[in-house]
Amino acid sequence: MGPQRIVCLTEEPTETLYALGEQHRIVGISGFTVRPAVARREKPKVSAFTSAKIGEILKLKPDFVVGFSDIQAGIAAELIGHG
């Protein structure tokens, strides 16, 4: 079954999930997401590349957050700190 409430902190996982027909699982995206264009209209934007609206992410109650490498380590650490 896998994660049902996904926050994508970068564009690539958003694009991949849309391509797989799994966009219904995405609850939040990066403000830098441009592909697919429909994602910008449908999904709340909760992060930039190196910063995020932690409170907004937590309100979405994600069960999986996808980030990018160590560049977003601070965001990951803050989310982990909130459980």
C-alpha positions in Angstrom: 0.0 0.0 0.0 2.8 2.4 0.8 2.6 6.1 1.9 -0.7 7.8 1.4 0.2 11.4 2.3 3.4 12.5 0.6 5.1 15.9 0.8 7.6 16.4 -2.1 10.3 19.0 -1.2 11.7 18.9 -4.8 10.1 18.8 -8.2 11.4 15.3 -9.3 9.3 13.1 -7.0 6.2 15.2 -7.8 6.8 14.7 -11.5 7.4 11.0 -11.0 4.2 10.5 -8.9 2.1 12.3 -11.5 3.7 10.2 -14.3 2.8 7.0 -12.3 -0.8 8.2 -11.8 -0.3 8.5 -8.0 -0.8 12.3 -7.7 -3.6 11.7 -5.3 -1.0 10.7 -2.7 0.7 14.1 -2.8 -0.4 16.6 -0.1 2.3 19.2 -0.6 5.0 20.3 -3.0 7.9 22.6 -3.5 7.3 26.2 -4.5 9.8 25.6 -7.3 7.8 22.8 -8.9 7.0 23.7 -12.5 6.5 20.1 -13.9 3.8 19.0 -14.2 2.1 22.4 -14.4 -1.1 21.0 -13.0 0.7 20.3 -9.7 1.1 24.0 -9.1 -2.6 24.5 -9.4 -3.7 21.5 -7.4 -1.2 21.2 -4.5 -0.2 23.5 -1.7 3.4 24.8 -1.9 5.1 24.2 1.4 8.8 24.6 0.7 11.5 26.3 -1.2 14.7 24.5 -2.0 16.5 25.1 1.3 13.7 26.2 3.5 10.2 25.0 4.3 7.0 26.0 6.1 7.4 23.3 8.8 4.1 24.2 10.5 2.2 23.9 7.1 3.9 20.6 6.4 2.9 19.2 9.9 -0.7 20.4 9.3 -0.8 18.2 6.2 0.0 15.1 8.4 2.3 13.5 5.9 3.4 9.9 6.4 6.3 10.4 4.0 8.4 13.4 3.1 10.8 13.2 0.1 13.8 15.5 0.1 17.0 15.9 -1.7 20.4 14.9 -0.4 22.2 16.7 2.4 21.1 20.1 1.0 17.7 19.7 2.7 19.2 18.1 5.9 18.1 21.0 8.0 14.5 20.6 6.9 14.6 16.8 7.6 16.1 17.4 11.0 13.4 19.8 12.0 10.7 17.5 10.8 12.2 14.6 12.6 12.3 16.7 15.7 8.6 17.1 15.5 8.1 13.3 15.3 
